[in-house]
């Protein structure tokens, strides 16, 4: 029998929204989905493949997300009471928050899209359902890089970072 530690993805989303509010931070929906995906995966790895939330995730062009939660949040977070979880779940979610909340949305989505899980299951313009086994099988294993370039965010948006290579000055231009 498969059990879930919480009743719904919405309860966990509410926990993250309340945590962001207490931290005086705005939690974007894309970042929320990344946090919930990471929480589900970490929980399964830590607790012998048990579910944190009774949900499956899907993979599409934008990353990985819980589809029912995505539909519910189209018009914003519904009014909900303060989430009430057992101490074990609160402590676990707190660890996920501490580990990932400092990253911006772009970094979290890049972390997910650069993973083997996403690369193996993403089919352009299609929605692919993932099992918990698939989510955890390649977790933390980066895709074999085709290039050694890194992408960072500048004030003008994403930029490719590479090793500085000064140009050579030809001998006839030195004089």
ABEGO torsion letter per residue (X at the ends): XBBBABABAAAAAAAAAAAAAAAGBBBBAAAAAAAAAAAAAAAAAAAGGBBABBBBBBBBAAEBBBAAAAAAAAAEBBBBBBBBBBAAAAAAAAAAAAAAAABBAAAAAAAAAABAAAAAABBBGBBBBBBAAAAAAABGBBBBBABABBBBBBAAEBBBBBBBBBBBBBAAAAX
